Amino acid sequence: MVTREDVENIALLSKLFVPEEELDGLTKSMQEIIDFADAINNAPASAEGFDCINNLSNVFREDEVVPSYPSEEILRNAPAQAEDHFLVRNRE
Amino acid sequence: MKYELVSGFETHIELQTKTKIFCGCTTQFGGEPNTHCCPVCIGLPGTLPVLNREVVRFAIKAGLAVHGEIASVAKMDRKNYCYPDLSKAYQISQLYAPLIIGGYVELSSGKKIRLHHIHIEEDAGKLIHRHGDTYVDYNRGGVPLIEIVSEPDIRSVDEAREYVEKLQQVMRYIGISDCRMQEGSMRCDVNVSVRPEGSETFGTRTEIKNMNSITNIVKAMEYEYDRQVDLIESGGKVVQETLRYDDVSGTTSSMRSKEDAHDYRYFRDPDLVTINIPREEVEALRAEMPELPADKCRRYIDALGIPEKDAQLLTKYRRISEFFDAAIEGVKSPKTVSNFIIGQMFRRAETESDKEQFDLPTTPQQLNALVKLLDSGKIRNNLAKATLEKMLDTGKPATDFISESDMGGVDDNALLALCKAAIEGNAKAVADFRGGKEKALKALVGNVMKNSRGKADAQAAEAKIKELLG
């Protein structure tokens, strides 16, 4: 069973802010997701059946350069940054 | 008791594609931090990686170069681990269905180091540890790699060295990587174990991570062999662990504690579809392959009469062998060309990167023209050698340094006169020769050469003198 506390924990780990009033709805959704995964686990199909996505194969890109993003954009979501680098603080 | 070294290699090679493996960011080395990045290669949620076609082509070429089997169906897997060099907390790699299966690298002894497989994967970002914190630059994150996994077939440091050199050579030949260990475009993880000589079972192995020079690989393997043998001899047991080699102290030390044993929880990456490789595509790529160094070397020895040692020197770097191939066009003796290249040109390409580029002022066509002058008897070897030095200094053709009179050679009448003069002026040498001293002939030929200022044909002069004294 997924609890409100599980959802709060997952949100914390994912660095997502979840308003109090959305917790119940998200708990229910999360339970449904887990149930769906369980349904897949119980399905008798061969491994091959799950192996391909819409039976697609050979989706490629050509080797052509497209412009990258400015480093300010790349670093915008970084929890911490310094000198154009992502900064991982050592907590020890 | 005597112990045998057993080693296998995992070799990472950065592919020289223009763009990263799953996005269009450039793979150019360096650049300001985090400027070769996009939402895909920094692993933002909701982004979709799409495989670069060229990566698959390059990997297939690598497979063909080492006689591997090209899989018909290949897939991408996620290798999960949590470390800041990978922002997604997983690396997209291949475990269950790699592109290349098997293959081998043949050493000069004829021994084959078998390969387990070759797979494609993304490189991780660069970490800089400073003031106790970690600075992350993802420019390298997502650069395509192939990982070449060998079987534990290596039995000595010499075999290890040759294995790495052969891989480096062949991957450079087919143009998929520059394989520069110092710059990190080729890196090796080295597995080492020891066992009593004659034993069939493997000992417990350790893995030395991220070796970036052949010298260090050799030193680290020697150290690790001694350490393991000492441990066993003193009643201890080798522990399976990952080691780091410190080239300053020349020792290995443990990188991770045992209890931190990795479980990568590999699973199929649902973002990436199956790769089907039609046989026609494999054949098309095979047709694009250049002559491989081992084949070239054999051809130089068998068809061109180049001594084995020289053939190896000529084929070690692709550019040098191409220079040689172009310079021998229509010459009488390819060995003469080889002697000029090895004897005189190598001195001007001292470093490894010089030899790799082999960008000297003299073109293969210019060397070819010089050798043809020699072939036609218009100039002598000494003059050719001196001329080549001048050509290499200036980039100018041979004819700029050889005058008409130099090239005139010596006609039969002049040669006869020179030989007669040599005989008349060197009574002692003549007497010695007639007395049975073959060597005295050299003095007479030397006299002819000197008086013709090196232009006479020494062999013709020798024959003529013999005839006159005969």
Chai-1 contact restraints between the chains, C-beta under 6 A:
chainA,res_idxA,chainB,res_idxB,connection_type,confidence,min_distance_angstrom,max_distance_angstrom,comment,restraint_id
A,C52,B,T274,contact,1.0,0.0,6.0,A-B,restraint_1
A,I53,B,V273,contact,1.0,0.0,6.0,A-B,restraint_2
A,L56,B,V273,contact,1.0,0.0,6.0,A-B,restraint_3
A,S57,B,V273,contact,1.0,0.0,6.0,A-B,restraint_4
A,S57,B,T274,contact,1.0,0.0,6.0,A-B,restraint_5
A,S57,B,N276,contact,1.0,0.0,6.0,A-B,restraint_6
A,N58,B,N276,contact,1.0,0.0,6.0,A-B,restraint_7
A,V59,B,V273,contact,1.0,0.0,6.0,A-B,restraint_8
A,F60,B,L51,contact,1.0,0.0,6.0,A-B,restraint_9
A,F60,B,R53,contact,1.0,0.0,6.0,A-B,restraint_10
A,R61,B,V50,contact,1.0,0.0,6.0,A-B,restraint_11
A,R61,B,N52,contact,1.0,0.0,6.0,A-B,restraint_12
A,D63,B,T17,contact,1.0,0.0,6.0,A-B,restraint_13
A,D63,B,K18,contact,1.0,0.0,6.0,A-B,restraint_14
A,D63,B,T19,contact,1.0,0.0,6.0,A-B,restraint_15
A,D63,B,N52,contact,1.0,0.0,6.0,A-B,restraint_16
A,D63,B,E54,contact,1.0,0.0,6.0,A-B,restraint_17
A,V65,B,K18,contact,1.0,0.0,6.0,A-B,restraint_18
A,V65,B,T19,contact,1.0,0.0,6.0,A-B,restraint_19
A,V65,B,G24,contact,1.0,0.0,6.0,A-B,restraint_20
A,V65,B,T26,contact,1.0,0.0,6.0,A-B,restraint_21
A,V66,B,G24,contact,1.0,0.0,6.0,A-B,restraint_22
A,S68,B,C25,contact,1.0,0.0,6.0,A-B,restraint_23
A,S68,B,H36,contact,1.0,0.0,6.0,A-B,restraint_24
A,S68,B,C37,contact,1.0,0.0,6.0,A-B,restraint_25
A,S68,B,C38,contact,1.0,0.0,6.0,A-B,restraint_26
A,Y69,B,C38,contact,1.0,0.0,6.0,A-B,restraint_27
A,S71,B,N34,contact,1.0,0.0,6.0,A-B,restraint_28
A,S71,B,T35,contact,1.0,0.0,6.0,A-B,restraint_29
A,I74,B,N34,contact,1.0,0.0,6.0,A-B,restraint_30
A,I74,B,C37,contact,1.0,0.0,6.0,A-B,restraint_31
A,I74,B,I42,contact,1.0,0.0,6.0,A-B,restraint_32
A,D84,B,P33,contact,1.0,0.0,6.0,A-B,restraint_33
A,D84,B,N34,contact,1.0,0.0,6.0,A-B,restraint_34
A,H85,B,P33,contact,1.0,0.0,6.0,A-B,restraint_35
A,H85,B,Y135,contact,1.0,0.0,6.0,A-B,restraint_36
A,H85,B,V136,contact,1.0,0.0,6.0,A-B,restraint_37
A,H85,B,D137,contact,1.0,0.0,6.0,A-B,restraint_38
A,F86,B,V136,contact,1.0,0.0,6.0,A-B,restraint_39
A,L87,B,D133,contact,1.0,0.0,6.0,A-B,restraint_40
A,V88,B,P84,contact,1.0,0.0,6.0,A-B,restraint_41
A,V88,B,T134,contact,1.0,0.0,6.0,A-B,restraint_42
A,R89,B,D133,contact,1.0,0.0,6.0,A-B,restraint_43
A,N90,B,G132,contact,1.0,0.0,6.0,A-B,restraint_44
A,N90,B,D133,contact,1.0,0.0,6.0,A-B,restraint_45
